[in-house]
Amino acid sequence: METGGRSLPRKGLLAKQTQADNKQTLSERPCDQRDGTVIDNPIRGRFNAWFFQALDGYMHRKYCGIKSRLLEQPPATVVELGSGAGANLRYLPRGIRLIAIEPNVRMHSSLRRRAAERGIELDLRGLRGEELDIPSESVDFVFSSLVLCSVERPEQVIAEVRRILKPGGRFACVEHVVAPEGSATYAIQRSIRRPWKWLFEGCELCRDTGATLRSSGFSRVDVQSLVLPTIFVPIRHQIAAMCVN
């Protein structure tokens, strides 16, 4: 996939994953209100569920190359933070087990339907990323896409990712980030950050997620900056990262 005139490398950042099977029985929590764990805003919850499903094809065209490489040859069990309505299921092989962390209950029905259609064993968790009910050092691979921009405490989410990953386990993510200071995009981000955050349920336009990842204690962090050619100007500046625990 071409991103801002540059192609992503096949190695280093996009190292292949080894096969592993981390079976863990996790019961599904009830998700019927916003109680600090789940999100069920009657207006924004429905809007965001509709919005991201409506843009599914467009987002796939923009992200298919990088997501396919980050998720190349995943282990038998994958944890995804912010699974949404299931947009990333198309990049996973049939028969894989997905522990899906998704606090917006308005996304759950579509996520279940898509998982069933694609033959994915879904373990759906109505949780926020700051507190994962997954045992420590129990999984090999965690993935997120446009999620660390929206969580209240990204440092805590990353700490939880490190906790549940086995030594040598990997965390892959794609995130939009703050544009260079003084640029036109940076000015746009600053001017609309508050209404954007309200509409998209906490999404911050001005986070330096790359710096957060580098300071989180991973043994290795590979971050590639890119400019995504998208109509959504405030999120054109993005990163793709692969972190080793």
Buried (B, 14 or more C-beta within 10 A) or exposed (E): BEBEEEEBEEEEBBBEBEEBEBEBEBEEEEBEEBEEBBBBBEEBBEBBBEEBBEEBEEBBEBBEBBBEBBBBEBBBBBBBBBBBBBBBBBBBEEEBBBBBBBBBBBBBEBBBEBBEEBEBEBBBBBBBBBEBEBEEEBBBBBBBBBBBBBBEEBEBBBEBBBBBBBEEBBBBBBBBBBBEEEEEBBEBBBEBBEEBBEBBBEBBBBBEBBEBBBEBEBEEBBBBBBBBEBEEEBBBBBBBBBBBB
